[in-house]
Amino acid sequence: MRAFRDAHADRALVALPTSGTSGAPRTVVRTTDSWVCSFAEVAARTGLDDRSRVWVPGPLSSTMNLFAVVHASFAGASTAPGPGTATHAHLTPAMLARALDREAPLAGVHVVVAGDRLDPALSDRATFAGARVSHYYGAAELSFVAWGSHADNLQPLPEVEIEVRDGRLWVRSPYLCLRCDGPPGPFRRGSDGFATVGDRGRAEDGFLRVRGRGTDAVTTAGATVHVADVEDVLRPAATGALVVVGVPHAELGAVVAAVLNDPSSLRQVRAAAREALPESHRPRLWFHVAELPVTAAGKVDRAALAALLVSPGGHARRLG
């Protein structure tokens, strides 16, 4: 944290690596002010102050975790080695689900969840365990965009403007990075100050609906199926986590597969697929995986999950 403080004092730029989960790793170049100017807003929403103890179990190579630790340092808060002594925690949805499965002591802890979509059911589960839950949508390049208690009630933060252009979300705010260095990636910034990382979504009635990045797609029998479109339909019917991936197929190129970590809702999820999805988008394969693989940053590792489904020695169980 000393390096960030020194950069802020010297008005220098900082260069932060992305996790590479949506492509080749790149370096995000930003001013320190683009983070510091959000500290008061985030502190007000989470109740963070110099008495707080913050648990951040994820790697600091992930910008969401690095931000959490830097913010805690500027607020005078201390870090906590685990949930038992924490007042605040920063987790991905996969980390939160794992903590709840292991009955981690989250009662009274303000859990900030980011890095992936937080389903309402998982948010409710954490609340039932006694946690206060906040969820935000953002990106390493955009920083904070919208805030809520789960993915279905996200609202843009103050000073954040959102436009939807051809189905893609464009954002203008004081939190944006200056540029991305390295291999070409999804980040684009227009002359009007709006920027995008390619995420799809819509804004309506004051809420932001994020539908994922368009590169998460399965080509099956010549049809392109965006996994976010399928997950949007199936997740409300699922108990627990649900992830859609593509599985190689000799004749069709790939087929759509749905993976549940709780198979008890299979009948309801299949019914939702039949009722609301066109035939090309319906999962052809159904699997149960008790614990979804995650990246080092704590996000669901879709590539590893797809490989697990076709591995003879894997732990995936084919459902009827």
VEXDREN-2710 file (C-alpha; in Angstrom, 1 decimal):
% VEXDREN-2710
k/r/px/py/pz
1/MET/0.0/0.0/0.0
2/ARG/3.0/2.2/0.5
3/ALA/3.6/2.3/-3.3
4/PHE/0.1/3.6/-3.9
5/ARG/0.4/6.2/-1.2
6/ASP/3.7/7.4/-2.6
7/ALA/2.3/7.6/-6.1
8/HIS/-0.7/9.6/-4.8
9/ALA/1.6/12.0/-3.0
10/ASP/3.7/12.4/-6.1
11/ARG/0.7/12.7/-8.4
12/ALA/2.1/9.8/-10.4
13/LEU/0.2/7.2/-12.4
14/VAL/-0.2/3.6/-11.3
15/ALA/-0.1/0.5/-13.6
16/LEU/-2.2/-2.4/-12.5
17/PRO/-2.3/-5.9/-14.2
18/THR/-5.7/-7.3/-15.1
19/SER/-6.5/-10.9/-14.0
20/GLY/-6.7/-12.1/-17.6
21/THR/-9.9/-14.1/-17.1
22/SER/-11.5/-12.6/-20.2
23/GLY/-8.4/-12.7/-22.4
24/ALA/-4.7/-12.0/-22.3
25/PRO/-3.5/-10.1/-19.2
26/ARG/-3.1/-6.4/-19.8
27/THR/-2.0/-3.4/-17.7
28/VAL/-4.5/-0.8/-16.6
29/VAL/-3.0/2.6/-16.3
30/ARG/-4.9/5.1/-14.1
31/THR/-4.5/8.1/-11.8
32/THR/-4.6/7.5/-8.1
33/ASP/-7.4/10.0/-7.9
34/SER/-9.6/7.7/-10.0
35/TRP/-9.6/5.4/-6.9
36/VAL/-9.3/7.9/-4.1
37/CYS/-12.3/10.0/-5.3
38/SER/-14.5/6.9/-4.7
39/PHE/-13.3/6.2/-1.1
40/ALA/-15.9/8.4/0.6
41/GLU/-18.8/7.0/-1.3
42/VAL/-17.7/3.4/-0.7
43/ALA/-17.1/4.1/3.0
44/ALA/-20.5/5.6/3.4
45/ARG/-22.2/2.6/1.8
46/THR/-20.2/0.0/3.9
47/GLY/-19.7/1.9/7.2
48/LEU/-15.9/1.5/6.9
49/ASP/-13.8/3.7/9.3
50/ASP/-10.7/3.5/11.4
51/ARG/-12.3/1.0/13.7
52/SER/-13.0/-1.5/11.0
53/ARG/-11.2/-4.8/10.4
54/VAL/-11.2/-5.9/6.8
55/TRP/-10.8/-9.5/5.6
56/VAL/-9.6/-9.8/2.0
57/PRO/-8.7/-13.5/1.3
58/GLY/-8.3/-13.1/-2.5
59/PRO/-5.0/-12.3/-4.2
60/LEU/-3.9/-8.7/-4.5
61/SER/-3.2/-9.3/-8.2
62/SER/-7.0/-8.8/-8.6
63/THR/-7.8/-5.1/-8.7
64/MET/-11.0/-5.6/-6.6
65/ASN/-8.9/-7.0/-3.7
66/LEU/-6.1/-4.4/-4.1
67/PHE/-8.7/-1.6/-4.1
68/ALA/-10.2/-3.0/-0.8
69/VAL/-6.8/-3.1/0.9
70/VAL/-5.8/0.3/-0.3
71/HIS/-9.1/1.8/0.7
72/ALA/-8.8/0.2/4.2
73/SER/-5.3/1.7/4.6
74/PHE/-6.5/5.2/3.6
75/ALA/-9.4/4.9/6.1
76/GLY/-7.1/3.8/8.9
77/ALA/-8.7/0.4/9.1
78/SER/-6.8/-2.8/9.9
79/THR/-6.8/-6.1/8.0
80/ALA/-8.3/-9.2/9.5
81/PRO/-6.8/-12.8/9.0
82/GLY/-10.3/-14.3/8.7
83/PRO/-14.0/-13.8/9.1
84/GLY/-14.0/-14.5/12.8
85/THR/-12.4/-11.1/13.6
86/ALA/-13.6/-9.1/10.7
87/THR/-16.2/-6.4/10.4
88/HIS/-15.9/-6.2/6.6
89/ALA/-15.0/-8.7/3.9
90/HIS/-14.4/-8.5/0.2
91/LEU/-15.3/-11.7/-1.7
92/THR/-16.3/-13.0/-5.1
93/PRO/-19.6/-14.9/-5.3
94/ALA/-17.8/-18.2/-5.5
95/MET/-15.8/-17.3/-2.3
96/LEU/-19.0/-16.3/-0.5
97/ALA/-20.7/-19.5/-1.4
98/ARG/-17.7/-21.5/-0.2
99/ALA/-17.6/-19.5/3.1
100/LEU/-21.3/-20.2/3.7
101/ASP/-20.8/-23.9/2.9
102/ARG/-18.1/-24.1/5.5
103/GLU/-20.3/-22.1/8.0
104/ALA/-17.8/-19.3/8.3
105/PRO/-18.8/-16.8/11.0
106/LEU/-20.2/-14.0/8.8
107/ALA/-22.9/-12.7/11.3
108/GLY/-22.4/-9.0/11.6
109/VAL/-19.9/-8.8/8.8
110/HIS/-20.5/-6.4/5.9
111/VAL/-19.7/-8.5/2.9
112/VAL/-18.9/-6.7/-0.3
113/VAL/-19.3/-9.0/-3.3
114/ALA/-17.8/-8.3/-6.7
115/GLY/-15.9/-9.9/-9.6
116/ASP/-18.9/-11.8/-10.9
117/ARG/-22.7/-11.8/-10.8
118/LEU/-24.2/-12.2/-7.3
119/ASP/-27.5/-14.1/-7.6
120/PRO/-30.3/-13.0/-5.3
121/ALA/-30.6/-16.4/-3.8
122/LEU/-26.9/-16.4/-2.7
123/SER/-27.3/-12.8/-1.4
124/ASP/-30.4/-13.9/0.6
125/ARG/-28.5/-16.9/2.0
126/ALA/-25.7/-14.7/3.3
127/THR/-28.2/-12.3/4.8
128/PHE/-29.9/-15.2/6.5
129/ALA/-26.5/-16.1/8.0
130/GLY/-26.4/-12.7/9.6
131/ALA/-24.2/-10.8/7.1
132/ARG/-24.9/-7.4/5.5
133/VAL/-24.4/-7.8/1.8
134/SER/-23.4/-5.2/-0.8
135/HIS/-22.7/-6.1/-4.4
136/TYR/-21.2/-3.9/-7.1
137/TYR/-20.6/-4.2/-10.8
138/GLY/-17.4/-2.8/-12.2
139/ALA/-14.3/-3.7/-14.1
140/ALA/-10.6/-3.2/-13.6
141/GLU/-10.7/-0.5/-16.4
142/LEU/-14.0/1.2/-15.2
143/SER/-13.7/0.7/-11.4
144/PHE/-17.2/1.2/-9.8
145/VAL/-20.2/1.4/-12.0
146/ALA/-23.3/0.3/-10.1
147/TRP/-24.2/-0.9/-6.6
148/GLY/-26.9/-2.9/-4.9
149/SER/-27.5/-6.0/-2.7
150/HIS/-27.4/-8.4/-5.7
151/ALA/-27.2/-8.5/-9.5
152/ASP/-30.9/-7.7/-10.0
153/ASN/-31.1/-4.4/-8.1
154/LEU/-27.9/-2.6/-9.2
155/GLN/-28.2/1.1/-9.5
156/PRO/-25.6/3.5/-11.0
157/LEU/-23.4/5.2/-8.5
158/PRO/-23.5/9.0/-8.2
159/GLU/-21.3/10.6/-10.8
160/VAL/-21.6/7.6/-13.1
161/GLU/-23.4/8.0/-16.4
162/ILE/-24.4/4.9/-18.4
163/GLU/-25.5/4.6/-22.0
164/VAL/-26.4/1.4/-23.9
165/ARG/-25.1/1.4/-27.4
166/ASP/-25.9/-1.6/-29.6
167/GLY/-26.5/-3.6/-26.5
168/ARG/-23.2/-2.7/-25.0
169/LEU/-22.7/-0.8/-21.8
170/TRP/-20.8/2.5/-22.0
171/VAL/-19.8/4.4/-18.9
172/ARG/-18.5/7.9/-18.1
173/SER/-17.3/8.7/-14.6
174/PRO/-14.3/10.1/-12.6
175/TYR/-13.4/6.5/-11.8
176/LEU/-12.3/5.4/-15.3
177/CYS/-8.7/4.4/-16.1
178/LEU/-6.7/6.4/-18.7
179/ARG/-5.7/3.5/-20.9
180/CYS/-4.8/-0.2/-21.2
181/ASP/-1.4/-1.3/-22.3
182/GLY/-0.5/-4.7/-23.7
183/PRO/-2.3/-7.0/-26.2
184/PRO/-5.5/-5.5/-27.7
185/GLY/-8.5/-6.1/-25.4
186/PRO/-12.1/-5.1/-24.9
187/PHE/-11.5/-1.7/-23.4
188/ARG/-12.6/1.2/-25.6
189/ARG/-12.8/4.9/-24.8
190/GLY/-14.6/7.4/-27.1
191/SER/-13.9/11.1/-27.7
192/ASP/-17.0/11.9/-25.6
193/GLY/-15.3/10.4/-22.5
194/PHE/-17.5/7.2/-22.4
195/ALA/-15.7/3.9/-22.1
196/THR/-16.7/0.2/-22.4
197/VAL/-15.2/-3.2/-21.7
198/GLY/-17.7/-4.9/-24.0
199/ASP/-20.2/-6.0/-21.4
200/ARG/-23.8/-6.3/-22.6
201/GLY/-26.8/-5.1/-20.7
202/ARG/-29.6/-2.7/-20.4
203/ALA/-30.6/0.2/-18.2
204/GLU/-34.2/0.7/-17.3
205/ASP/-36.3/2.2/-14.5
206/GLY/-33.1/3.3/-12.8
207/PHE/-31.6/-0.2/-12.6
208/LEU/-28.7/-1.7/-14.5
209/ARG/-29.0/-5.2/-15.9
210/VAL/-25.6/-6.6/-16.8
211/ARG/-25.6/-9.7/-19.0
212/GLY/-22.0/-10.5/-19.3
213/ARG/-19.3/-10.1/-22.0
214/GLY/-20.2/-11.1/-25.5
215/THR/-17.1/-13.3/-25.8
216/ASP/-18.7/-15.9/-23.5
217/ALA/-20.5/-17.7/-26.3
218/VAL/-21.0/-21.2/-27.6
219/THR/-21.2/-21.9/-31.4
220/THR/-23.4/-25.0/-31.8
221/ALA/-24.7/-26.2/-35.2
222/GLY/-24.0/-22.8/-36.7
223/ALA/-25.9/-20.9/-34.0
224/THR/-24.1/-18.5/-31.6
225/VAL/-25.5/-18.9/-28.1
226/HIS/-24.4/-16.3/-25.5
227/VAL/-24.1/-18.1/-22.2
228/ALA/-25.4/-15.0/-20.3
229/ASP/-28.7/-15.2/-22.2
230/VAL/-29.2/-18.8/-21.1
231/GLU/-28.1/-18.2/-17.5
232/ASP/-30.5/-15.2/-17.2
233/VAL/-33.4/-17.6/-17.9
234/LEU/-32.2/-20.6/-15.9
235/ARG/-30.7/-19.1/-12.7
236/PRO/-34.0/-17.9/-11.1
237/ALA/-35.2/-21.5/-11.3
238/ALA/-32.0/-23.0/-9.8
239/THR/-31.2/-23.7/-6.2
240/GLY/-27.5/-22.8/-5.8
241/ALA/-25.1/-21.9/-8.5
242/LEU/-25.7/-22.5/-12.2
243/VAL/-23.1/-22.0/-15.0
244/VAL/-23.5/-22.6/-18.7
245/VAL/-20.5/-23.6/-20.8
246/GLY/-19.9/-25.2/-24.2
247/VAL/-18.8/-28.8/-24.5
248/PRO/-17.1/-30.1/-27.7
249/HIS/-19.2/-32.2/-30.1
250/ALA/-17.9/-34.1/-33.1
251/GLU/-20.8/-33.1/-35.4
252/LEU/-22.2/-29.9/-34.0
253/GLY/-18.9/-28.3/-33.0
254/ALA/-20.1/-27.8/-29.5
255/VAL/-23.3/-28.2/-27.4
256/VAL/-24.6/-26.1/-24.6
257/ALA/-24.2/-27.7/-21.1
258/ALA/-25.7/-26.5/-17.8
259/VAL/-23.8/-27.2/-14.6
260/LEU/-25.6/-27.1/-11.2
261/ASN/-23.9/-27.4/-7.8
262/ASP/-27.2/-28.4/-6.3
263/PRO/-29.1/-30.9/-8.5
264/SER/-32.3/-30.8/-6.5
265/SER/-33.7/-28.1/-8.8
266/LEU/-33.0/-29.9/-12.0
267/ARG/-36.6/-30.5/-12.9
268/GLN/-37.5/-26.8/-12.4
269/VAL/-34.5/-25.6/-14.4
270/ARG/-35.3/-28.0/-17.3
271/ALA/-38.8/-26.7/-17.3
272/ALA/-37.7/-23.1/-17.5
273/ALA/-35.4/-24.1/-20.4
274/ARG/-38.3/-25.7/-22.3
275/GLU/-40.7/-22.8/-21.6
276/ALA/-38.5/-19.8/-22.2
277/LEU/-35.5/-20.7/-24.5
278/PRO/-35.5/-21.4/-28.2
279/GLU/-34.4/-24.9/-29.1
280/SER/-31.0/-23.8/-30.2
281/HIS/-30.3/-22.3/-26.7
282/ARG/-31.5/-25.2/-24.6
283/PRO/-28.8/-27.1/-22.8
284/ARG/-28.3/-30.6/-24.2
285/LEU/-26.2/-31.8/-21.3
286/TRP/-26.8/-31.4/-17.6
287/PHE/-24.1/-31.9/-14.9
288/HIS/-23.7/-31.7/-11.2
289/VAL/-20.4/-30.4/-9.8
290/ALA/-20.4/-29.9/-6.1
291/GLU/-17.7/-27.3/-6.1
292/LEU/-17.1/-25.1/-9.2
293/PRO/-13.5/-24.5/-10.1
294/VAL/-12.4/-20.9/-9.7
295/THR/-9.5/-18.8/-11.0
296/ALA/-6.8/-17.4/-8.7
297/ALA/-8.9/-14.2/-8.5
298/GLY/-11.9/-16.2/-7.2
299/LYS/-14.1/-16.1/-10.3
300/VAL/-15.7/-19.2/-11.8
301/ASP/-13.2/-20.7/-14.2
302/ARG/-15.3/-21.6/-17.2
303/ALA/-12.5/-23.1/-19.2
304/ALA/-11.5/-25.4/-16.3
305/LEU/-15.2/-26.3/-15.8
306/ALA/-15.7/-27.2/-19.5
307/ALA/-12.5/-29.4/-19.3
308/LEU/-13.8/-31.0/-16.1
309/LEU/-17.0/-32.1/-17.9
310/VAL/-15.2/-34.1/-20.5
311/SER/-12.5/-35.5/-18.3
312/PRO/-12.9/-39.3/-17.6
313/GLY/-11.4/-38.8/-14.1
314/GLY/-13.3/-35.6/-13.3
315/HIS/-15.7/-35.0/-10.5
316/ALA/-18.7/-34.0/-12.7
317/ARG/-21.8/-36.2/-12.6
318/ARG/-24.0/-36.4/-15.6
319/LEU/-27.6/-35.8/-14.7
320/GLY/-30.4/-37.8/-16.4
END
